[in-house]
């Protein structure tokens, strides 16, 4: 940090202010005016990230101060409201005195900074102080400013130019504007190629704040909903937009997650040898062929069978094309400014189609394998983790289900129910009985908020 500040000083970007309430080494915004790169382009245009002029940013700086003052006044009103019906609260009350002191301190700080700096947008690189924790510097004992720390870390660990810099939208100005100014002034190179600023989270339409009492901790949210539902919830909106935390939205994403779990396990069974290479539906149709071409007793003729096969092959070809198309559109959405809502639309559109055909047991092994590979790719990219079972456990479940089906076919329903209960309890799975006694299952993630 000291080397970075010294470099800026040597190149004429700083000034030292030793007098006043906030002495230190300051970066001069006016020093950027007229400076040109070797290429003939302006080195750093302050405000290029927020796309605002200097005058607009000056207004923003003053507005931020007023906003902080308003927030403290809101705290005062909330305190007064909370005391209604209780003993009269006076200006001598400790909480009121504390808030008044904060407001006065903020006013004094703003006035002092405006007097101390050459321009209101100038910012501290090094602050002289007599705090208990200080460091020596060529300018005197003190501590680094807020912005210089981030530039120093980025330059050390990521280099003079790197791909992506993230942060909340509230950091665009002044923090990230200042990072760009001091970093590019030092290196004469573009600091970050891409800036990704995330929107803020609100709670039922309100800003999350301790003063309102609507703060939700990460641990609390994870305990109730689990990591996958929360991740789906966050990805359901574009990263740059605000997102509203409500139970209704979380429930919607919980339902989507359950559909996704079912799809994964259905495809896993279909893509293995659990049902053979043909789909159960195709096997049933094949068994109905009447070698004498007669239509009787629910059988079908050879001619009808060929028509059914052609229709089925066309349907599967269309499904294969749609799965491949979904994979391409999914990747394209994420490559377009990380458009996760559009990517999720492709994911759940594919799942809806697959789940519908799974119910009819139409998907053959080769299509299931393709869909499984695409689904796993999407889950991996989005960081979603299915509660998986190993191959040995799957074999154990298949053996138990085979025993259960034998009991059902023999009319031993009590034995079949006992096998079912043992299977569900021992492997912690949920069973789904389909037509013609085909059974699939899901090992669902345990989610506290799921009361279904």
C-alpha positions in Angstrom: 0.0 0.0 0.0 2.8 2.4 0.8 4.5 1.6 -2.5 1.3 2.3 -4.3 0.7 5.6 -2.6 4.4 6.6 -3.2 4.0 5.8 -6.9 0.9 8.0 -7.1 2.7 10.8 -5.3 5.7 10.6 -7.6 3.4 10.9 -10.6 1.6 14.0 -9.2 -1.8 12.5 -8.2 -1.7 13.3 -4.5 -1.4 16.1 -1.9 -0.7 16.0 1.8 -3.0 17.8 4.3 -1.4 17.9 7.7 -3.7 20.4 9.3 -7.4 20.0 10.4 -9.5 17.3 11.9 -8.7 14.6 9.2 -5.1 15.0 8.2 -3.7 12.6 5.6 -2.5 11.9 2.1 -5.3 12.6 -0.4 -5.9 11.6 -4.0 -6.6 14.6 -6.2 -9.5 14.1 -8.7 -8.5 17.3 -10.5 -5.1 15.7 -11.2 -6.8 13.3 -13.7 -7.9 16.1 -15.9 -5.9 16.3 -19.1 -3.7 13.3 -18.4 -3.2 11.2 -21.5 -1.9 7.6 -22.1 0.9 6.9 -24.4 -1.7 5.8 -26.9 -3.2 9.3 -26.9 -6.3 8.3 -24.9 -7.4 9.8 -21.7 -5.9 7.7 -18.8 -8.8 7.6 -16.4 -12.1 9.3 -16.7 -13.5 9.6 -13.2 -17.2 8.6 -13.2 -16.9 6.2 -16.2 -18.1 3.2 -14.1 -21.2 5.0 -12.8 -21.6 6.8 -16.2 -21.8 10.2 -14.5 -20.1 13.6 -14.8 -18.0 15.1 -12.0 -20.9 17.6 -11.2 -23.3 14.7 -10.9 -21.0 12.8 -8.6 -20.5 15.8 -6.4 -24.3 15.9 -6.0 -24.3 12.2 -5.3 -21.6 12.6 -2.6 -23.7 15.3 -0.9 -26.9 13.1 -1.3 -25.2 10.1 0.4 -24.4 12.3 3.4 -28.0 13.5 3.6 -29.2 9.9 3.3 -27.0 8.9 6.2 -28.5 11.7 8.3 -32.0 10.7 7.3 -31.3 7.1 8.3 -30.2 8.2 11.8 -33.3 10.3 12.1 -35.4 7.2 11.2 -33.6 5.4 14.0 -34.7 8.2 16.3 -38.3 7.9 15.1 -38.3 4.1 15.5 -36.9 4.5 19.0 -39.7 7.0 19.9 -42.4 4.7 18.4 -41.1 1.7 20.3 -41.5 3.7 23.6 -45.1 4.7 23.0 -47.3 3.7 25.9 -44.2 3.5 28.2 -42.5 6.1 30.3 -42.1 9.4 28.5 -38.8 9.5 26.6 -36.8 12.7 26.9 -33.8 14.2 25.2 -31.8 13.1 28.3 -32.5 9.4 27.6 -29.2 7.5 26.8 -30.5 6.1 23.5 -31.7 9.6 22.3 -28.4 11.2 23.4 -26.4 8.6 21.5 -28.4 9.1 18.3 -28.1 12.9 18.6 -24.3 12.5 19.1 -24.1 10.3 15.9 -26.0 12.9 13.9 -23.8 15.7 15.2 -20.7 13.7 14.6 -21.7 13.0 11.0 -22.4 16.7 10.4 -19.1 17.7 11.8 -17.3 15.1 9.8 -18.9 16.3 6.5 -18.1 19.9 7.3 -14.5 19.0 8.2 -13.9 17.0 5.1 -15.3 19.7 2.8 -13.0 22.2 4.4 -10.0 19.9 4.4 -10.1 18.5 0.9 -9.3 20.5 -2.3 -12.5 19.0 -3.8 -15.4 17.1 -2.2 -14.6 14.0 -4.4 -11.0 13.7 -3.3 -10.4 10.7 -1.1 -7.9 9.6 1.6 -5.0 7.3 0.7 -3.4 7.5 4.1 -4.9 8.9 7.3 -2.7 10.3 10.0 -3.9 9.1 13.4 -3.0 8.4 17.0 -5.1 5.3 17.2 -3.7 2.3 19.1 -3.0 0.5 15.8 -0.9 2.6 13.5 1.9 2.0 11.0 4.9 4.1 10.0 4.9 5.7 6.6 7.0 8.3 4.7 4.3 10.8 5.6 3.9 10.0 9.2 2.2 7.4 11.5 -1.3 6.4 10.5 -3.4 3.8 8.7 -4.5 3.2 5.1 -7.6 4.6 3.6 -10.5 2.3 2.7 -10.0 2.3 -1.1 -6.3 1.8 -1.2 -6.4 -1.6 0.5 -8.6 -3.1 -2.2 -6.3 -1.8 -5.0 -3.2 -3.1 -3.3 -4.7 -6.5 -2.8 -6.0 -6.7 -6.4 -2.7 -5.6 -7.9 -0.7 -8.1 -5.8 -2.8 -11.2 -6.2 -4.6 -10.6 -9.6 -2.1 -8.4 -11.4 -2.4 -5.0 -13.0 -5.2 -6.1 -15.3 -7.7 -8.8 -14.6 -11.0 -10.1 -15.9 -13.8 -9.6 -13.4 -14.4 -7.4 -10.4 -17.6 -7.8 -8.3 -19.4 -6.1 -5.5 -22.7 -4.6 -4.5 -24.4 -1.8 -6.5 -23.9 0.5 -3.5 -20.1 0.3 -4.0 -20.1 1.7 -7.5 -19.6 5.2 -6.1 -17.4 6.2 -4.4 -15.5 2.9 -3.7 -15.1 1.4 -7.1 -14.7 4.7 -8.9 -11.9 5.5 -6.5 -10.3 2.0 -7.0 -10.2 2.6 -10.7 -8.8 6.1 -10.3 -5.9 5.1 -8.1 -5.1 1.8 -9.8 -5.1 3.0 -13.4 -3.2 6.2 -12.4 -0.5 3.9 -10.9 -0.3 1.3 -13.7 -1.5 3.2 -16.8 -3.5 0.1 -17.6 -7.1 -0.8 -17.5 -7.9 -2.1 -14.0 -10.7 -4.7 -14.5 -12.2 -5.7 -17.8 -15.7 -6.5 -16.5 -17.5 -5.1 -13.5 -20.4 -7.1 -12.1 -22.5 -5.3 -9.5 -25.2 -7.2 -7.6 -28.6 -5.8 -6.6 -29.6 -5.6 -2.9 -31.8 -8.0 -1.0 -35.1 -6.6 0.4 -37.4 -8.4 2.9 -41.0 -8.3 1.9 -40.4 -5.1 -0.1 -38.4 -3.4 2.6 -34.7 -2.7 2.9 -33.0 -5.2 5.2 -31.8 -3.3 8.3 -31.1 -4.0 11.9 -33.0 -0.8 12.9 -36.2 -2.3 11.3 -35.5 -5.7 12.8 -36.0 -7.7 9.5 -32.4 -9.0 9.1 -32.1 -12.7 8.2 -28.8 -14.3 8.9 -27.3 -16.7 6.3 -27.2 -19.5 8.9 -30.9 -19.0 9.8 -32.0 -19.1 6.1 -29.9 -22.2 5.4 -31.2 -24.0 8.4 -34.8 -23.5 7.2 -34.5 -23.9 3.4 -31.2 -25.5 2.7 -28.5 -24.4 0.2 -30.1 -25.5 -3.0 -33.4 -23.7 -2.6 -31.6 -20.5 -1.5 -29.3 -20.8 -4.5 -32.3 -21.2 -6.9 -34.0 -18.2 -5.2 -30.9 -16.0 -5.7 -30.4 -17.2 -9.3 -34.1 -16.6 -10.2 -33.4 -12.9 -10.6 -30.6 -11.2 -12.6 -27.6 -10.5 -10.4 -27.7 -6.8 -11.1 -31.3 -6.4 -10.0 -32.7 -6.2 -6.5 -34.3 -9.4 -5.2 -37.1 -9.6 -2.6 -36.9 -12.2 0.1 -40.4 -13.6 0.7 -41.6 -17.0 1.9 -43.8 -17.3 -1.1 -40.9 -17.0 -3.5 -38.9 -19.5 -1.4 -41.8 -22.0 -1.5 -42.0 -21.6 -5.3 -38.3 -22.5 -5.6 -38.7 -25.4 -3.2 -41.4 -26.9 -5.5 -39.0 -26.4 -8.4 -36.2 -28.2 -6.6 -38.5 -31.2 -5.8 -39.3 -31.5 -9.5 -35.7 -31.3 -10.3 -34.8 -34.1 -7.8 -37.5 -36.3 -9.4 -36.2 -35.7 -12.9 -32.7 -36.5 -11.9 -33.5 -39.9 -10.3 -35.9 -40.8 -13.1 -33.2 -40.2 -15.7 -30.6 -42.0 -13.7 -32.7 -45.1 -13.6 -33.6 -44.9 -17.3 -30.0 -44.3 -18.3 -28.8 -47.4 -16.5 -29.9 -51.0 -17.2 -32.7 -50.8 -14.6 -35.3 -51.0 -17.4 -33.2 -52.3 -20.2 -32.3 -50.5 -23.5 -36.0 -50.0 -24.5 -38.4 -47.7 -22.7 -41.0 -49.6 -20.6 -43.7 -48.0 -22.9 -42.0 -49.4 -26.0 -41.7 -52.9 -24.4 -45.4 -52.9 -23.6 -46.4 -51.9 -27.1 -44.1 -54.6 -28.5 -45.8 -57.3 -26.3 -49.2 -56.3 -27.8 -48.3 -57.3 -31.4 -50.5 -59.9 -32.8 -48.5 -62.1 -35.2 -51.8 -62.8 -37.2 -52.4 -59.1 -37.7 -55.8 -59.4 -36.1 -57.2 -56.6 -33.9 -58.6 -58.4 -30.9 -58.2 -58.7 -27.2 -56.3 -55.4 -27.0 -53.6 -56.5 -29.5 -52.4 -54.4 -32.4 -51.6 -55.3 -36.0 -48.1 -55.2 -37.6 -49.3 -52.3 -39.7 -50.5 -50.3 -36.6 -47.3 -51.2 -34.8 -45.2 -49.7 -37.6 -47.2 -46.5 -37.5 -46.8 -46.3 -33.7 -43.0 -46.9 -34.1 -42.7 -44.1 -36.7 -44.6 -41.7 -34.5 -42.5 -42.7 -31.4 -39.2 -42.3 -33.3 -40.3 -38.9 -34.5 -41.3 -37.9 -31.0 -37.9 -39.1 -29.6 -36.0 -37.3 -32.4 -37.8 -34.1 -31.5 -37.0 -34.7 -27.8 -33.3 -35.3 -28.5 -33.2 -32.1 -30.6 -35.0 -30.1 -27.8 -32.5 -31.4 -25.2 -29.5 -30.4 -27.3 -31.2 -27.0 -28.0 -31.8 -26.4 -24.3 -28.2 -27.1 -23.5 -27.1 -24.5 -26.1 -29.6 -21.9 -25.0 -28.6 -22.5 -21.3 -24.9 -21.8 -22.1 -25.8 -18.8 -24.3 -27.9 -17.2 -21.5 -25.0 -17.4 -19.0 -22.6 -16.0 -21.6 -24.9 -13.0 -22.1 -24.1 -11.0 -18.9 -24.7 -14.1 -16.7 -28.5 -14.2 -17.4 -29.4 -16.8 -14.8 -33.2 -16.3 -15.0 -33.1 -17.2 -18.7 -30.8 -20.2 -18.0 -33.2 -21.4 -15.3 -36.1 -21.1 -17.8 -34.3 -23.4 -20.1 -33.5 -25.9 -17.3 -37.0 -26.2 -16.0 -38.6 -26.2 -19.5 -36.4 -29.3 -20.2 -37.4 -30.8 -16.9 -41.1 -30.3 -17.5 -40.9 -32.0 -20.9 -38.8 -34.9 -19.5 -41.0 -35.4 -16.5 -44.1 -35.6 -18.7 -42.6 -38.3 -20.9 -41.2 -40.1 -17.8 -44.8 -40.4 -16.5 -45.7 -42.2 -19.8 -42.4 -44.2 -19.5 -41.5 -43.4 -23.1 -37.9 -42.3 -22.8 -35.4 -44.9 -24.0 -31.9 -45.5 -22.5 -30.0 -43.5 -25.1 -32.2 -40.3 -24.8 -32.1 -40.6 -21.0 -28.3 -40.8 -21.1 -28.2 -37.6 -23.2 -30.7 -35.8 -21.0 -28.7 -36.9 -17.9 -25.4 -35.5 -19.2 -27.1 -32.2 -20.0 -28.8 -32.0 -16.7 -25.6 -32.8 -14.8 -23.8 -30.1 -16.8 -26.5 -27.5 -15.8 -26.5 -28.5 -12.2 -22.7 -28.3 -12.0 -22.6 -24.8 -13.6 -25.2 -23.5 -11.2 -23.7 -25.1 -8.2 -26.8 -27.2 -7.4 -26.2 -30.5 -5.6 -28.5 -33.5 -5.7 -28.6 -35.8 -2.8 -27.1 -38.8 -4.7 -27.0 -42.5 -4.0 -24.1 -44.8 -4.8 -24.3 -47.7 -7.2 -24.4 -50.3 -4.4 -27.3 -48.6 -2.7 -29.2 -48.4 -6.0 -28.6 -52.2 -6.5 -29.9 -52.8 -3.0 -33.1 -50.7 -3.7 -33.7 -52.5 -7.0 -33.5 -55.9 -5.3 -35.9 -54.9 -2.6 -38.3 -53.5 -5.2 -38.1 -56.7 -7.1 -39.1 -58.6 -3.9 -41.9 -56.2 -3.4 -43.3 -56.6 -6.9 -43.2 -60.4 -6.5 -45.3 -60.1 -3.4 -47.7 -57.7 -5.1 -48.1 -60.1 -8.1 -48.8 -63.0 -5.6 -51.4 -60.9 -3.7 -49.1 -60.7 -0.6 -49.8 -57.0 -0.1 -48.9 -57.1 3.6 -45.4 -58.4 2.7 -45.1 -55.8 -0.1 -46.0 -53.0 2.3 -43.4 -54.2 4.8 -40.8 -54.3 2.1 -41.8 -50.8 1.0 -41.6 -49.4 4.5 -38.2 -51.0 5.1 -36.8 -49.7 1.8 -38.1 -46.1 2.5 -36.7 -46.1 6.0 -33.4 -47.9 5.4 -32.4 -45.8 2.3 -34.3 -42.6 3.2 -36.0 -42.4 -0.1 -39.5 -41.7 -1.5 -41.1 -44.2 -3.8 -43.3 -43.5 -6.8 -45.4 -46.3 -8.3 -46.1 -45.8 -12.0 -48.4 -47.7 -14.4 -47.9 -51.4 -14.8 -46.2 -51.7 -11.4 -43.0 -49.9 -12.4 -41.5 -48.1 -9.3 -39.0 -45.3 -9.2 -37.6 -43.4 -6.3 -36.0 -40.1 -5.1 -33.5 -39.5 -2.3 -34.8 -36.1 -1.4 -32.9 -33.4 0.4 -34.1 -32.9 4.0 -35.5 -29.3 4.2 -36.9 -28.0 7.5 -39.4 -25.6 5.8 -40.8 -28.4 3.7 -44.0 -29.4 5.4 -45.5 -31.4 2.5 
